């Protein structure tokens, strides 16, 4: 597991805040309200940061804000594209690459 710099930690917190605001403070999938229902929000990777995916796509893709959804703990697994080489995964990665111009 990598050790994040303070800048990376700050960016992760900011991304989580931005996504939480965009989603109205609710889980992307079940609409549970985090604050009202006293649930801790999770920043769920869409393409997970596994060793294989880190080597193949790099942190620039995996840490991008578009690679996350804010979920409740129960819905966290729903965010994951289990096969990044599926058409859904390819489209997702290409959209991020296009945005960051890789």
C-alpha positions as CSV (number, residue, x, y, z in Angstrom):
1,X,0.0,0.0,0.0
2,X,1.4,3.4,-1.0
3,X,1.9,6.2,1.4
4,X,0.1,9.4,0.3
5,X,1.7,12.8,0.4
6,X,-0.2,15.5,2.3
7,X,-1.1,17.1,-1.0
8,X,-2.6,13.7,-2.2
9,X,-4.5,13.3,1.1
10,X,-5.9,16.9,0.8
11,X,-6.9,16.2,-2.8
12,X,-8.7,13.0,-1.8
13,X,-10.6,14.8,0.9
14,X,-11.5,17.6,-1.5
15,X,-12.7,15.2,-4.2
16,X,-14.8,13.4,-1.6
17,X,-16.4,16.7,-0.6
18,X,-17.1,17.7,-4.2
19,X,-18.7,14.4,-5.0
20,X,-20.7,14.4,-1.8
21,X,-22.0,17.9,-2.7
22,X,-22.8,16.8,-6.3
23,X,-24.7,13.8,-4.9
24,X,-26.6,16.0,-2.4
25,X,-25.1,14.3,0.6
26,X,-26.6,10.9,-0.4
27,X,-25.4,7.5,-1.5
28,X,-25.1,7.3,-5.3
29,X,-27.1,4.1,-5.3
30,X,-29.6,3.9,-2.4
31,X,-30.1,7.6,-1.7
32,X,-29.4,7.1,2.0
33,X,-28.6,10.6,3.5
34,X,-25.2,10.4,5.2
35,X,-25.7,13.2,7.7
36,X,-29.3,12.6,8.5
37,X,-28.9,8.8,8.8
38,X,-25.5,9.0,10.6
39,X,-23.8,7.0,7.9
40,X,-20.1,7.4,7.0
41,X,-19.7,8.0,3.3
42,X,-17.2,5.9,1.3
43,X,-15.3,7.1,-1.7
44,X,-15.8,4.0,-3.9
45,X,-13.3,3.3,-6.7
46,X,-15.0,2.5,-10.0
47,X,-11.8,0.9,-11.3
48,X,-10.2,-0.5,-8.2
49,X,-6.6,0.4,-7.2
50,X,-5.3,-3.2,-7.4
51,X,-1.7,-3.9,-8.1
52,X,-2.6,-5.0,-11.7
53,X,-4.7,-1.9,-12.3
54,X,-2.1,0.4,-10.8
55,X,0.6,-1.0,-13.2
56,X,-1.8,-0.9,-16.2
57,X,-3.6,2.4,-15.7
58,X,-1.5,4.4,-13.1
59,X,-2.6,6.5,-10.3
60,X,-3.4,9.5,-12.5
61,X,-6.4,7.4,-13.8
62,X,-7.3,5.6,-10.6
63,X,-7.1,8.7,-8.3
64,X,-9.1,10.9,-10.8
65,X,-12.3,12.2,-9.3
66,X,-14.3,10.6,-12.2
67,X,-13.1,7.2,-10.9
68,X,-15.1,7.6,-7.7
69,X,-18.7,7.5,-6.5
70,X,-19.7,8.4,-2.9
71,X,-21.6,5.5,-1.5
72,X,-22.8,4.0,1.8
73,X,-20.8,1.0,3.1
74,X,-23.4,-1.4,1.8
75,X,-23.4,0.0,-1.7
76,X,-19.7,0.4,-2.0
77,X,-19.2,-2.8,-4.1
78,X,-21.9,-1.6,-6.6
79,X,-19.5,1.1,-7.9
80,X,-16.8,-1.3,-9.0
81,X,-16.4,-2.3,-12.7
82,X,-15.1,-5.7,-12.0
83,X,-13.6,-6.1,-15.5
84,X,-11.8,-2.9,-16.6
85,X,-11.3,-4.5,-20.0
86,X,-15.1,-4.8,-20.6
87,X,-16.6,-2.1,-22.9
88,X,-17.9,-0.3,-19.9
89,X,-14.5,-0.3,-18.3
90,X,-12.8,0.8,-21.5
91,X,-15.3,3.6,-22.0
92,X,-14.8,4.8,-18.4
93,X,-11.0,4.8,-18.6
94,X,-11.0,6.5,-22.0
95,X,-13.3,9.3,-20.7
96,X,-10.8,9.9,-17.9
97,X,-7.9,9.8,-20.3
98,X,-9.6,12.3,-22.6
99,X,-10.2,14.7,-19.7
100,X,-6.6,14.6,-18.5
101,X,-5.3,14.3,-22.1
102,X,-3.2,11.1,-21.7
